[in-house]
Amino acid sequence: MYLQMAAQTQRQCFRWHANAEMLLCKGVMALKDDWEKISDDLNSVLSPRVKITRRNCKEHFESMITKFRAGERAKIAKWVPYNFFIIQIGLVT
């Protein structure tokens, strides 16, 4: 009996999917850095068996930004040759 109750109340492991990430980004845009309010909003919208903390929100948002910036740098590096920057700032004539 106890094991059945424990299985019913056990929280699921949360994975950030596209819809949750979109809600996180909208929350950050609307509420700036109020991570407590953002996590409360996400908890109210998402599954009740999942608990998202303010730390989860902040860390995942920072991770998303880091990945985005790295991707943008890779796109620029792919299309703009390295010596373009050297010539532009006048190191090579």
C-alpha positions in Angstrom: 0.0 0.0 0.0 2.8 2.5 1.0 4.7 1.7 -2.2 1.6 2.4 -4.4 1.1 5.8 -2.7 4.8 6.6 -3.1 4.6 5.8 -6.8 1.6 8.0 -7.3 3.1 11.0 -5.5 6.7 10.7 -7.0 7.6 13.5 -9.2 8.6 13.0 -12.8 12.0 14.0 -14.1 11.4 17.2 -16.0 12.8 17.6 -19.5 12.8 21.0 -21.2 10.8 20.6 -24.4 10.2 23.3 -27.0 6.9 24.5 -25.5 8.4 24.8 -22.0 11.4 26.7 -23.4 9.1 29.0 -25.3 7.1 29.7 -22.1 10.4 30.3 -20.3 11.5 32.9 -22.9 8.2 34.7 -22.8 8.4 34.8 -19.0 11.9 36.3 -19.1 10.7 38.9 -21.7 7.7 39.8 -19.6 9.2 39.6 -16.1 12.9 40.3 -16.7 14.8 38.5 -14.0 12.1 37.6 -11.5 12.9 33.9 -11.5 10.6 33.1 -8.6 7.5 34.5 -10.5 8.7 32.8 -13.8 9.0 29.4 -12.1 5.6 29.8 -10.4 4.0 30.6 -13.8 5.6 27.6 -15.4 4.6 25.3 -12.5 1.0 26.5 -12.9 0.9 25.8 -16.6 2.9 22.6 -16.8 2.1 19.2 -15.3 1.4 19.3 -11.6 3.7 16.4 -10.8 6.7 18.5 -12.0 8.3 21.1 -9.8 10.5 23.7 -11.6 12.6 25.8 -9.3 13.9 29.3 -10.0 17.4 27.9 -10.2 16.2 25.5 -13.0 14.8 28.4 -14.9 17.8 30.6 -14.5 20.3 27.9 -15.4 18.4 26.6 -18.4 17.9 30.1 -19.8 21.6 30.9 -19.4 22.3 27.6 -21.2 20.0 28.5 -24.0 21.7 31.9 -24.4 25.1 30.3 -24.4 24.1 27.8 -27.1 22.5 30.5 -29.2 25.6 32.7 -29.1 27.9 29.8 -30.0 25.6 28.9 -32.9 25.6 32.5 -34.2 29.4 32.7 -33.9 29.7 29.4 -35.9 27.4 30.8 -38.6 29.5 34.0 -38.9 32.7 32.0 -39.0 31.3 29.8 -41.8 30.4 32.7 -44.1 33.1 35.4 -43.2 36.7 34.5 -43.8 39.1 35.0 -40.8 41.3 37.4 -42.7 38.3 39.7 -43.3 38.5 40.9 -39.7 42.3 41.4 -39.8 42.0 43.5 -43.0 39.1 45.5 -41.6 41.0 46.6 -38.5 44.2 47.3 -40.5 46.6 44.7 -39.2 47.4 43.5 -42.7 47.7 45.8 -45.7 
